Each structure stands twice: as structure tokens, then as C-alpha cells.
Amino acid sequence: MDIQALRAQFPILDQQVNGKPLVYLDNGATTQKPVAVLNALDNYYRTVNSNVHRGAHYLSDEATGQFEGARQTVADFLNASREEILWTKGTTESINMVAQCVARERLQPGDEVLIGTSEHHANIVPWQQACAATGATLKVIPLHDDCSLNQAAFEQLLSSKTKIFAIGHASNALGTLNPVKAMVAKAKAAGAITLVDGAQAVAHFPVDVQDLDVDFYAFSGHKLFGPTGIGVLYGRREQLEAMPPYQTGGEMIETVSFEKSTWNQLPYKFEAGTPNIAGAIGLAAAIAWLRQQDRPALAAHEDALLAHATERAQACDGLKIIGTAANKVSVLSFLLDGGHPADVGMLLDKQGIAVRTGHHCTMPLMDTLGIPGTVRASFSIYNTLEEVDRLFEGLEKVKTFL
Ligand code: PMP
């Protein structure tokens, strides 16, 4: 793989931070954007910008064509049909949509919602709120010592009371991959509606919602080399048809009178108001770009980055890896003896190295582990083995300040 040629497509990477070449290792928070995406956004606003689904003039037709073409691109990417792809602001809105439109409608006292210990707040709080509103109970699958989900406990927790099973594909805090296909199958057999939070998965490996046989799949464009403010909720057609609208107003209606309104067909029933047209087109450009790459080679490269980082971490005095499960995406979460994660992050930043520190929006996970947070290096396709080395050279310097 020609990593330098790939990096050249991400202009932001070529800069100095605090007098040092930038080492961007915060890809779990957001990924950088290739020129193909920057050009798509620029081209849209320079030559196409118009409102969609109005159809009165050339530009509107053009914008609608690109916007709906983008939906088809996402549908192909997930192996879904275009009516099953809803545009949202991101994973957070996608999960909230299901929690509000499905959970609140269908949950009753005595029902249960089942999630994992390592979930992002976006896959906890919406369910907590739905439970509070309906009298249902939130149940949590515990972890093994290596931070993988305890599958035996999962099977014990599953019952006919489990109405919703919502699980992260990969943990943003630790990188741990969950065996979602097998878990979804078991939850489905118990009669639950299933949702997978794919925010930390889609940039790392192909996802096929038919193969997962899941009811809902959520992800964010900005973690997939696309723009911020655009995300996706895949919903199985029968589920979406049974769901009431999320927000109401323009676009999502078929007819309106002062007495009553009727809803538009899928997917528009869930898309009130002018959508993020440029965002959708930018995300489709990111997906098209990614699909032109050699994805198995990219995945092997990420595996090599993680293996190298893990090896160096194991050899680094005073460093403790948090989350040692075998199946992980390219995330290394750790603690350094005597160094608060925030201080370690700040001292790395002084050397041009960008990591994330803190609880990573997984406070219940940090409480379970009895730690305030971690330092997280999250790698992407454009990172290099030399950058991994820069991280560990940086950490040696950090140690001299602690
Ligand atoms: N779930 C996971 C696993 C995440 O990593 C994130 C983002 N950190 C989210 C949900 C929320 O995504 P967004 O902020 O893009 O809505």
C-alpha cells in the first residue's frame, strides 16, 4: 500500500502543530476528509445549491438527483434499499429517533431494554429516558476482565421481557468489537427489536445489514471521512412503516388540512424540513472514495498499526492498556502511571500529537473499571507506523514531566 499517496489526499494532515509535524490519532472522535469529499462539497455549493424535492427548476432537479443518488450510495454501502435509509444529524439522532418513535410507543412497565456496559452515552441515555417515560427497565450486559462482553450473562439476561436490544458494533473508548451478528440473532429469537450502533465500525470494515439481520443500524458521516452534521439510520422497512413520524412539518407530509395531516411515503415520512443536502452529497462522496480503495489492504494496514502500537505499549514501563480483548478495531486506550489522562494528552499535544483523553462519553464504563478516564489513540487508514513510534517517543518525554 502506498500510504504516502493516500495521505496526500488528506491535505489537513500536512501541517505543523506546536512546531512539530501533526500526528493525528483522534480518528475515533472524527476522521479527516479526502480531497474527493472537499471537492464534492465545494462543487455542490458552487454549481448545484438549491432546495430538494421542489422540482420547479433545473438546479432543484439537479440537487434532488444528487441528494437521492447519495441515499442510493448509502443503501448500496449497507446492502439495504433506499427507502430504508433515513438521513439524520448523526448516530446520536439516529438512536434518539428509534428510542422516541419505537421504544416510547411500544414499551410498558415490566418490559426491558438490554444494552452493553461499554456503550457510548448516545446508546444509553435515550433508552434510559424511554424507560423513565414508560416504566420499562434498562438492563446491562457485564464485561469480562479483558472488557469483552460476557456472552453467558447476555444469554441469561435475554428473555421474553427484552423488547429492545441495542449494542455497539465496536467500543469507541476501548476499540473492543462485539460479536453483533450472533447477539442480534439471539435477541431476535427472544422477540426483541434490535439496533446496532455502528459509529465506530463503518470506517474500519464493510457492514451488511442483511447479513447482520438487524432492525436498525446507526452511523455518523464524520467518522467515515465525510462531513459533520450528517448521519444515517437504516431501518428495516416493516419497522419504519410501523413507526410514527419523528418530527413533523414540511417534506414529511402527504396532505395537510387544519383538521388533520397524512404522512409521506418512506423514507420522507422521517425527514421533516430542508435536509442537510450538502452533507448527504459529501457523505456519498466519502463512501464512493472509500469503495475505490483496496479495503482489505486498508484493514490489514490498520491491524498492523494496532499490533505495532500494542507491542510498543506492552514494552512501555508504567503503561497499562485498558481493554485487552483479542477482537478490536484500531484503538489503543491506556493509562500512564502517575499521569492523569488530561495531563498526558496536553503534553502529547505540545509535541504535535493529537489523542483524546477522558471518559470518551462512556462514564458508566469508566465507573465499572474504577478509572476516571483513559488516553485514547485511535488510528485510521492514513496513519503510519512511524506515527505510532512518534506516539511512544512522545510518551517517553511525557514521563519525564510526571
Ligand atoms: N456511538 C459511538 C460508539 C460513538 O463513538 C459516537 C461518537 N463518539 C456516537 C455514538 C455519537 O456519534 P455522533 O456524536 O456523531 O452523533
Boltz pocket constraint, residues with backbone or C-beta under 6 A from the ligand:
constraints:
  - pocket:
      binder: B
      contacts: [[A, 28], [A, 29], [A, 89], [A, 90], [A, 91], [A, 92], [A, 93], [A, 120], [A, 122], [A, 123], [A, 168], [A, 170], [A, 171], [A, 172], [A, 197], [A, 199], [A, 200], [A, 220], [A, 360], [A, 361]]
      max_distance: 6.0
